[in-house]
Amino acid sequence: MKKRLFHSVALLLALTLTACNNIDNDTKAISQQAENSSEAKSGEYAKIGSGAHLVKFPKDLHKGILYTTFDRGNIHENIYINSKEAIEAVQNGEEFPSDTVITLEGYEDGEIAQYLVMEKRTGWGSEYSPKERNGEWEYQAFTPNKEVRKDNIGRCFSCHAGAALEQYIHSLAAIKNYDLGKVSESNNSSTTDSIASIPTKDWKVSDISAHLNDSNSKDVNTKKASLLDDKEKAEVIEDVLLTIYLHQYQN
Ligand code: HEC
């Protein structure tokens, strides 16, 4: 069984890499077309990701709401959102309000490895091509020292565009299902009781998992093992791509 799983993962990887090549070629073909087209005015739109500097490292990150976690092998992700109002908006079927900040805190072998931040503000993204922009979201990557990490921010846009129907948030379902009762409870007591405010910096991955509510955690590897229908294929390919992406910055 294990062997079969390994084979399917290897096959998937091969397929994914082929798919990437094709995408690259397609993109080249498309940009060639755009260059040849008389309608394409150069400099009409800002380069995608050029507004990344607008996104600062989120102050008080751990005072935000830790709404979900993911595990990808030796990578553990804590995902925070900065306001209860943003969760309420989504649960009421509305869009994220301006000033929403979502942060993925990525650990590798228990050590903080990176912070990936998305922030939405009214009017952001309007200088980008409508085909490339992700609504009003901007992205930025930070090192463990909370300094801006040199990165190809365009890739954040293209991968998150896959979640365009979920307001560009891959983990939107977890926000929709988040029990806000938990937040009011912790707000009523001292902030030191809130799980979101516990400094997890020095925790080992296993400690973190042990302290989280299971229903709120998604183990991506288990998911891969049960993947077998077509419906989940796209999601799994995305998972593999993200895992590769996160591993590039291995310390
Ligand atoms: C290859 C695809 C891919 C790329 C590239 C990518 N992401 Fe993501 N991102 C995901 C997926 C999928 C998730 C959901 C978490 C998971 O599955 O581990 C996610 C989650 C996030 C989250 C938490 C909110 C959410 O959407 O669930 C933030 C914030 C984030 N990414 C920021 C970034 C930033 C910033 C970059 C670029 C520096 C980036 N991402 C690049 C696929 C990608």
Boltz pocket constraint, residues with backbone or C-beta under 6 A from the ligand:
constraints:
  - pocket:
      binder: B
      contacts: [[A, 70], [A, 72], [A, 77], [A, 79], [A, 102], [A, 103], [A, 104], [A, 115], [A, 116], [A, 117], [A, 118], [A, 139], [A, 140], [A, 141], [A, 151], [A, 152], [A, 153], [A, 155], [A, 156], [A, 157], [A, 159], [A, 160], [A, 168], [A, 169], [A, 170], [A, 171], [A, 172], [A, 238], [A, 239], [A, 241], [A, 242], [A, 245]]
      max_distance: 6.0
